[in-house]
Amino acid sequence: MARQVSIPHSFTSAVTSFDGTNSSYYQQASGYPPENGLGDGTGTYAGFHLTRGSNGETKIWYNFDCSAIPDDATITSVTCSERASMSTADTSRVATANLQLYSGTSTAKGSSTSILSTTAQYFTINGGSSWTVAEIKNCKLRGYAKRGSKNQNTQYTMRLFGGVLTVEYTVNGMAYTITATSEVDGDSIAPASQELFEGETAIVKLNTADVTKGLLSDNNTTVTNLLVYVPPDTGGTLERYPADTALGGSGVISGMRYLTAIGHGVDNPSGTTQTDYTQTGGTTAIIYYKFDFSDLPDSATINSITVQVRYKVGSTSYAQSVNTYAGTTAKGTSVTLNSTSETTMTISSPGT
């Protein structure tokens, strides 16, 4: 059975080019050219000295490449994560400094995000959902600053490191219901039913003692040759290092050293000796380290989990802890982190 649906898609683009024609600023920071602001923000920054004089305005424009989004798409949301900082956060010297998404250089989208912070961090810019495909294919990021009442000819700098644009959209297409059954006694096939969007591949699993005793057909076409034999899994142990991260909580993390833990374990630590922190007092930042166990059989029974963590904290004056999670749901018992020197600890109760 088939039905017409809106198929969701997600598209991302790092900053691809600098628009020098429409940008206006006092001077380029020596050694920090506009090209540094390309990419995803993990490198060094592009520095722009602010326009001088009373109410002087600085405008910095960067481009994204959204040409791969289909012309018949419907845009549902647009966001950008851009790493930035300012050389001063004093509003008497720089009254306003923000980032905003635009279509072209005249149509502002969503809302602006203040970047009046001297600490480099990723800022989230909400571009809203009111975009046409033509507009998103001309998507730009604008960095804006306006002078304050003091030191109007003193050198202050906007620093842009780069970032990633995320576009959620839908296209009209077909969804198909795939059913699978077995006519051989003792054999089982799963899932019995699944719905897939057009272009996706259906995978069914056949549990049989003898693959030669039957035929596999798809709409009366023999496809037995497409079977892939997977030997029975009798169990074992899987060990994984962090593969990715996600952030949560009310606080914004200042620094990106937490990313160096990806791909490292207690037996091969990253070597990072400095720490990150939350910029605003009274807020809580959460780093979720993700582990890839996608190759664990669906029929497996988890007998035990051991989690080791190598860490150090910058100070014991703050509440710092570690725990195991399934998604964003805590599974284990939280353990306080209280060592200011590198320490390896094992979570005693990681949950079941």
SVG drawing of the C-alpha trace seen along z (x, -y; Angstrom):
<svg xmlns="http://www.w3.org/2000/svg" viewBox="-2 -61 51 89">
<polyline fill="none" stroke="black" stroke-width="0.4" points="0.0,0.0 1.2,-3.5 0.2,-7.0 1.4,-10.5 3.3,-12.2 5.6,-15.1 9.0,-13.5 11.3,-15.2 14.9,-16.0 17.8,-17.8 20.5,-19.7 23.6,-21.3 26.2,-23.7 29.3,-25.1 30.2,-28.7 31.4,-28.6 32.5,-32.1 33.1,-35.7 31.1,-38.6 33.6,-41.4 31.5,-43.5 28.8,-44.1 30.9,-44.0 31.9,-47.2 34.4,-47.6 37.3,-49.8 40.2,-47.4 41.1,-43.7 42.9,-42.3 46.4,-41.5 47.0,-37.8 43.3,-37.0 41.9,-37.2 38.2,-36.7 39.0,-33.1 39.5,-32.1 35.8,-32.5 34.9,-29.7 34.1,-26.2 32.5,-24.9 34.1,-27.1 36.7,-24.7 39.7,-26.7 41.0,-30.1 39.0,-33.3 38.6,-36.1 39.2,-39.4 37.4,-42.6 38.2,-45.9 35.0,-47.8 34.0,-50.9 35.0,-54.0 33.2,-57.2 29.8,-58.1 27.3,-55.3 29.7,-53.6 28.2,-50.4 30.1,-47.3 28.5,-44.7 30.2,-41.4 28.6,-39.0 29.3,-35.3 27.6,-32.9 26.2,-29.4 25.7,-27.0 22.2,-25.6 22.0,-24.8 21.4,-21.1 18.0,-21.8 15.3,-20.7 13.3,-23.5 10.0,-21.9 11.0,-21.7 9.0,-23.3 11.3,-24.9 10.2,-24.1 13.0,-25.6 16.4,-27.2 19.1,-27.5 22.7,-28.3 25.4,-27.6 28.2,-30.1 31.3,-30.4 32.2,-34.0 33.4,-36.5 34.2,-40.2 37.3,-41.9 35.0,-43.8 31.6,-43.1 31.3,-46.7 28.1,-48.1 29.3,-51.7 32.0,-50.9 30.1,-48.5 26.4,-49.1 25.3,-46.2 26.9,-43.1 24.8,-40.4 24.4,-37.7 21.4,-37.2 20.5,-35.2 19.4,-36.9 18.2,-36.1 20.4,-38.3 21.5,-41.5 18.1,-43.1 15.7,-40.5 16.3,-39.7 15.0,-36.3 14.2,-35.0 15.8,-36.9 19.2,-38.2 21.5,-36.7 23.8,-38.9 27.5,-38.0 28.7,-40.5 31.1,-38.0 34.8,-38.0 34.8,-34.2 34.7,-32.3 31.6,-30.1 29.0,-28.7 25.9,-30.9 22.6,-29.6 20.8,-31.9 17.2,-31.2 16.3,-31.8 12.6,-30.9 10.5,-29.0 9.4,-31.7 11.7,-30.9 11.1,-30.1 13.6,-27.8 14.8,-30.8 15.5,-32.7 17.3,-29.8 19.6,-29.5 20.7,-33.0 21.2,-32.5 23.8,-34.7 25.0,-35.3 25.4,-38.9 27.7,-40.0 26.7,-43.4 28.1,-45.8 27.4,-49.4 29.6,-51.7 28.7,-52.8 29.1,-56.2 32.7,-55.8 36.1,-55.3 34.5,-55.6 37.9,-55.6 39.5,-52.8 40.2,-49.6 37.6,-46.8 37.3,-43.6 34.6,-41.2 35.9,-37.6 34.1,-35.1 35.3,-31.5 32.7,-29.9 29.7,-27.8 27.1,-25.4 23.6,-26.2 20.9,-23.5 17.8,-23.6 14.9,-21.3 12.6,-20.8 10.0,-18.5 9.2,-17.3 6.1,-15.6 6.6,-11.9 5.3,-8.4 5.4,-6.2 5.1,-2.5 4.0,0.2 6.2,3.3 4.8,6.6 6.8,9.8 5.6,13.3 7.1,16.8 5.4,19.9 8.0,22.3 7.2,24.0 9.6,22.9 11.0,20.0 10.3,16.4 10.6,13.1 10.7,9.6 9.5,7.0 6.1,8.2 5.3,4.7 7.2,1.5 6.6,-1.9 9.4,-3.5 9.7,-6.7 10.5,-6.4 14.2,-5.9 14.7,-4.1 15.6,-0.4 13.6,2.2 15.5,4.7 13.8,7.9 15.5,10.5 14.8,14.2 15.5,16.6 15.9,20.1 17.9,23.3 18.3,24.0 18.4,21.2 18.4,23.6 14.9,25.1 12.9,22.1 12.7,19.2 12.6,15.5 10.3,13.6 9.4,9.9 6.1,9.3 6.4,12.8 10.0,12.0 12.6,14.4 15.2,12.5 16.8,15.3 20.2,14.1 19.8,10.9 20.0,12.8 22.9,11.9 23.9,14.6 24.6,13.5 25.9,16.2 24.2,16.6 25.5,14.2 26.4,16.1 27.2,13.0 30.4,11.2 31.8,7.9 31.7,4.6 34.0,1.7 33.5,-1.8 35.0,-5.3 32.9,-8.5 31.9,-9.0 29.9,-12.2 28.5,-14.8 25.3,-16.8 24.8,-19.7 22.0,-20.3 21.1,-22.3 20.6,-26.0 24.2,-27.1 26.5,-27.8 29.9,-26.1 32.8,-28.3 35.5,-26.4 35.6,-23.4 38.1,-21.2 35.3,-18.7 35.4,-17.7 38.9,-16.3 37.4,-13.3 35.9,-12.0 37.7,-8.8 39.6,-8.5 39.3,-6.3 41.0,-6.0 43.7,-3.9 44.5,-6.6 43.4,-10.0 43.4,-13.0 46.2,-14.8 44.1,-18.0 45.1,-19.6 42.8,-22.6 39.1,-22.7 35.9,-24.3 33.2,-26.0 29.8,-27.6 30.0,-31.3 27.0,-32.4 26.7,-31.8 23.8,-29.8 23.4,-27.8 24.0,-24.2 25.7,-22.8 25.4,-19.2 27.7,-17.4 26.2,-14.1 29.0,-11.8 27.4,-9.4 28.6,-5.9 27.9,-3.9 26.5,-0.5 24.5,-0.2 26.1,3.2 24.6,4.7 22.0,7.3 18.4,6.2 17.8,9.5 20.7,9.1 20.3,9.1 22.5,6.6 24.2,8.5 26.4,5.7 27.8,2.3 31.1,0.9 31.9,-2.8 35.2,-4.3 35.9,-8.1 39.2,-9.9 38.7,-13.5 39.9,-16.5 38.0,-19.6 39.3,-23.1 37.8,-23.7 35.9,-21.7 33.7,-24.8 31.1,-23.8 28.7,-20.9 30.3,-18.7 29.2,-15.1 28.9,-12.2 26.2,-9.7 25.0,-7.2 22.1,-8.1 19.8,-6.5 19.3,-9.5 18.6,-12.2 17.1,-9.9 19.4,-9.1 20.0,-5.3 22.6,-5.2 23.6,-6.9 25.3,-10.3 28.9,-10.4 30.5,-13.7 33.7,-14.7 36.1,-16.2 39.7,-15.7 41.7,-18.6 44.3,-16.3 43.8,-13.7 42.0,-10.7 40.4,-7.6 37.2,-6.5 34.6,-3.8 30.9,-4.6 29.8,-2.1 26.1,-2.1 25.7,-2.6 22.2,-1.1 20.7,1.8"/>
</svg>
